[in-house]
Amino acid sequence: MGAIQAGAQAASLKDLAEKGDAAAQFDLGVRYSEGRGFDRDPAAARAWFEKAAAQGQAQSAYRLGLIHEKGLGVTRDTRIARDYYEKAAAQGHVRAMHNLAVIEAEGVDGKPDYAGAAQWFRRAAEFGVRDSQFNMAILYARGMGVPQNMAQAYVWFSAAANQGDADAAKKRDEVAARLSADELAAAKQQVAAFRARPANPAVNDPPVTAVRPQASARI
């Protein structure tokens, strides 16, 4: 794409965003964040993500969660990050569910909420997020936020191990040694029956804007 054509497409995208198109606002935020078609500008990226998130655009809320959790161009604030992750997670954004659970487990202001973490780790685990499956197993094994249940720890360690997590495989085998034959057989049946839920692509995949490639410009 030539410089003139790229510039025209960027202008068209910005026009859509300024008219309130949430997908265009998200796209513009990504481009300012990455320096694609525009000079890299974290503040402008954040502003466009905020506009889109205010319209309920889940991926923008997720991006804002990352920005505030990691302190990217702003003072790090896990409380604000948690709020944005929660908005995205409530709409079905799977990575937001996991990140929200991590913040709850680590605690805002040093006060862990393991019950809240378990809720979101479980939801992300059911969508197949490997790290959430591992963390859910840890919570069950230690009885943190949920009643201790070694059979359920085995199930979630197995789910993570089946996705290639070597640490999960080791812990699965350690837990198996603590289960009775009947408990282990029932847990293995649950593992065999597990199928990850499909994530909603409208929430988890990048939205497509209505900007079309411009015809070759004449000079």
N, C-alpha and C positions, 0 to 999 in steps of 0.2 A: 504494500500500500504506500503510495507516494505521500510526501509531506502535506501537500495541499488536500488530498483526499482524507488523510488522517485528521487534519485540522478541521475539516468540514464535519466529519463524523463526531469528533469531540464536541464541536459547537452544538450539533444536533442533540447529542446526549445531554449536554448541560441545559439546553432549552427545555427538554422534556423534564429534567429534574426540577428546574425552577417552576415548572407548571404543576408540580406536585406528584409526578409519577414515582411511586416508591421504589420500583425495580430500577429505574434510572438513577435515583438517589443512591441506592446501594452500589450500583455499578460505578457511579462517579466517586463514591467513597473509596472503593477498592482501587480505582485508578489513581486517585490522589495519594493513597497509602503506598502504592507500588511505583508511582512515577511513570504510569503508562498513559501517554497522550497529554499529560499535564506534568508540570514540575512537581516533584514529590513534596507534599504538604500535609503533615500529620494533623494539623489543626483543621484544615479544610476537610480532610477525610472524616475526622470525628464529627464535624458539623453536619456533613451529609448523612452519615450513619444515624445521627440523632434525629434528623428529619424523617428518615425512613422508619426508624424504630418507633417514632411517635405515631406512625400510621399502622403499627403492628407488624412490620417487616422483621421476621424472626432472625434472619441471618445478620441484619444490622445490629439487633440487640446482642447477638452472640459476639460480634466483632467488638462492640462497646464493652462487653464483659471482659474480653481479652485485653483491651486497651487499659482498662482500669485495674485489672488484676496484675498486669505486668508493669504498669506505670509507663506506658508508651506515649511520651509527650505530655503526660499528666502526672500528678502526684499519685502514687499507688494507693488504692483504696478498695479493699476487698468487700466492704459493705456495698459500695456502688456496683462493683463487679457482680456481687451476688444478686442484686436486684435485676440487673440486665440479664444475667444467665437465667434467672427464674422466669423472666418474661419470655425468653426464647424457649426454655424447656417446657413451659406450660403449653406451648404451641406444637410441641413434638420435636424440637431440635435436639438430636441425640447427643452431640458433643457438648451442648450446653448442659444437658442432664448430668453428664459425667463431671464436668468442671464445677457445676454447682455442688455436687456431692463432695468433691474434694475440699471446696471451701468450707462446707458444713463440718466435715471431719476435722479439718485443721482448726476451725473455729474463728469467728470474727471476734476481734478483741481478746483472743486467747481462750475462748469458751467453746469447745467442741460441741456439736450437736450430732451425736452419732445416730440418733433415731432419724433425724432429717437426712443425714448422709445415706443411711440404709435405704430410705425411700427412693432417693434419686439414683443411687448405685443400682438398685434392683431394676428400676425402669430402664436405665441405659444397658444393663446386663441383658435384659430380655430382648433388646434390639441388637445384641451381639457385640457390644463394646467390650473388648477383651480385658482391658484394665479394670473396668467396672465389675466384670465377672470375678476377677481375682480379688478385688477389694471387698466384694460382697461375701466371698468365701472367708476372708480374714475376719470380717465382722461376725459371721456365724461361728467361726472357730473360737473366737474370744468372747462371744456374748456381748458385743458392743452395739447398742442401738437395737438389737434383736435378741431374743432368747438364744442361749447357746444351743447349737444344733449341728453336731459333727456330720450327720448325714447330708444336710444341706451344704455344709462347707465342702464336702466331697463333690457334690453335684456342681457347684460353681467353680471349684478348682478344675474339675474335669472339663467344663465348658471352655475355660481359658486355655487349658492344656491342649484341647482339640484344635485350637487356633495357633498352636506353635509356641506357647509360653512354657519354657523349660522349668522355671521356678514353680509354676502352677502344677506341672506334672509331678515334681518332687514332693510338693506338699500334699497333693492328691494321694500319693502312695503312703505318705506318713499318716494321713487321716484314715485311709482304708484299714490300716493295721489296728485302729482303735474301734472299728465297727464290728458288730456281730455279723455272722454270716447272713442272717435275714436282713439286717439293716443295709449291708453292702449290696445285696441282690436288689433290694428295692431302689436304692440310690442309683445303681447302674441302669435300671429300667427307666428311671427319670432322665438320666443323661441321654440314653438312646432315643427317647421320645422328644428331646428338646429341639426346637427349631426357632432360630432367631426371628423376631418379628420384623417385617419390612418397614423401613423408615419412610415417612411421607416425603416424596421427592419435592413437592411444592414448598416444603419447609426447609429441607436439608440440601437441596441442589441449588446452585446459583440461579437466580431468576433471569429470564431472557427479556431484554428490553425491546422496545419497538423500533430502535434505531436500525436503519438499513444501510448497507454500504453505499456510499455516494458514487455516482457515475464519475468517470475520469474527468477531471477538471481541464479546461482549456486555458491556455495563457497566450 
